Amino acid sequence: MFQKDGPSFKELIEQALVSTQRGYDMIAPKFDKTPFRTPDEICLAIAKVIGPEKSIDRALDVCCGTGAAMIRLRALCKKEVVGLDFSDGMREEAARRVGAANGDAKVTFVKGDALAMPFDSEFDVATCVGAFGHIREEEEDAFITGIAKALKPGGRFVFATGMEPPVAHPAFWIAKGFNAAMRVRNALLKPEFIMYYLTFLWPDVKSKLEAAGFDVDARIGMLEKPFDRMIVVDARKK
Ligand SMILES: C[S@@+](CC[C@H](N)C(=O)[O-])C[C@H]1O[C@@H](n2cnc3c(N)ncnc32)[C@H](O)[C@@H]1O
């Protein structure tokens, strides 16, 4: 969970009272000490599905944050790994970490919005980890279309997601309660802070990916506890 030198409760509340972008700028130096940084086990499972070291030319990590996925992607790339994120603070943190990561592929960062994809047919692989909660449900089709645009024909969108917990499970009600509180916050306060739980879930996301022209494969049971409910999705652009 939260580590000793991570953000205080007050800092997290202050972050949630500004825009998503500004909130991440504020928390960036302490972000890796929070549970919001995607655990290495998940990034390693994604990397394993993508393939061996130097098996692809170029990869894009969307909403790269401090570089959790890019650190693993770099070794898989022969040429370049690119991180897209709208937070200056998060990209600065990522630059240090990914620059020191295993591999010799060029490391590039681009400031941009995941909903206004600035790339066209450039990547063999795109990933996105720990950030689907920042995409509103009504924006998911546009988000997927943007990923498809960034990929070369035959390129793959590889990510991990979960299934909705049973209604009887406390996690279901905690997430729904958090989402209700965020909707109230966003109705009352501008700019909005977009963060919702239980989004982009399997199997709902399968039909959205297929509608956008992907062939979809799912790897269930790859991860061990406590991530054993996570599914690694490997979606190939036709
Ligand atoms: C929870 S962090 C996850 C960071 C990293 N991928 C990880 O898993 O550790 C979410 C990141 O998404 C970025 N982000 C959120 N919405 C975005 C958008 N619409 N366009 C670009 N970046 C976005 C934030 O700035 C932040 O760095």
The ligand as an SDF file (V2000), in Angstrom:
LIG
                    3D

 27 29  0  0  0  0  0  0  0  0999 V2000
   -2.3170    6.1120  -12.4020 C   0  0  0  0  0  0  0  0  0  0  0  0
   -1.0940    6.8490  -13.4390 S   0  0  0  0  0  0  0  0  0  0  0  0
   -0.4180    5.3890  -14.1630 C   0  0  0  0  0  0  0  0  0  0  0  0
    0.9840    5.6050  -14.6200 C   0  0  0  0  0  0  0  0  0  0  0  0
    1.6950    4.3460  -15.1450 C   0  0  0  0  0  0  0  0  0  0  0  0
    1.1580    3.9270  -16.4200 N   0  0  0  0  0  0  0  0  0  0  0  0
    1.5990    3.2190  -14.1460 C   0  0  0  0  0  0  0  0  0  0  0  0
    0.8260    2.3160  -14.3710 O   0  0  0  0  0  0  0  0  0  0  0  0
    2.2970    3.2610  -13.1360 O   0  0  0  0  0  0  0  0  0  0  0  0
   -2.0170    7.5220  -14.7660 C   0  0  0  0  0  0  0  0  0  0  0  0
   -1.2060    8.3670  -15.7440 C   0  0  0  0  0  0  0  0  0  0  0  0
   -2.0570    8.6720  -16.8490 O   0  0  0  0  0  0  0  0  0  0  0  0
   -1.8610   10.0250  -17.2380 C   0  0  0  0  0  0  0  0  0  0  0  0
   -3.0930   10.4480  -17.9220 N   0  0  0  0  0  0  0  0  0  0  0  0
   -4.3590   10.4090  -17.4420 C   0  0  0  0  0  0  0  0  0  0  0  0
   -5.2310   10.7860  -18.3880 N   0  0  0  0  0  0  0  0  0  0  0  0
   -4.4960   11.0640  -19.5060 C   0  0  0  0  0  0  0  0  0  0  0  0
   -4.8160   11.5020  -20.8150 C   0  0  0  0  0  0  0  0  0  0  0  0
   -6.0870   11.7230  -21.1840 N   0  0  0  0  0  0  0  0  0  0  0  0
   -3.8190   11.6880  -21.6990 N   0  0  0  0  0  0  0  0  0  0  0  0
   -2.5310   11.4760  -21.3370 C   0  0  0  0  0  0  0  0  0  0  0  0
   -2.1470   11.0780  -20.1000 N   0  0  0  0  0  0  0  0  0  0  0  0
   -3.1360   10.8530  -19.2060 C   0  0  0  0  0  0  0  0  0  0  0  0
   -1.5620   10.7570  -15.9390 C   0  0  0  0  0  0  0  0  0  0  0  0
   -0.8640   11.9480  -16.1640 O   0  0  0  0  0  0  0  0  0  0  0  0
   -0.7370    9.7070  -15.1920 C   0  0  0  0  0  0  0  0  0  0  0  0
    0.6340    9.8570  -15.4670 O   0  0  0  0  0  0  0  0  0  0  0  0
  1  2  1  0
  2  3  1  0
  2 10  1  0
  3  4  1  0
  4  5  1  0
  5  6  1  0
  5  7  1  0
  7  8  2  0
  7  9  1  0
 10 11  1  0
 11 12  1  0
 11 26  1  0
 12 13  1  0
 13 14  1  0
 13 24  1  0
 14 15  1  0
 14 23  1  0
 15 16  2  0
 16 17  1  0
 17 18  1  0
 17 23  2  0
 18 19  1  0
 18 20  2  0
 20 21  1  0
 21 22  2  0
 22 23  1  0
 24 25  1  0
 24 26  1  0
 26 27  1  0
M  CHG  2   2   1   9  -1
M  END
$$$$
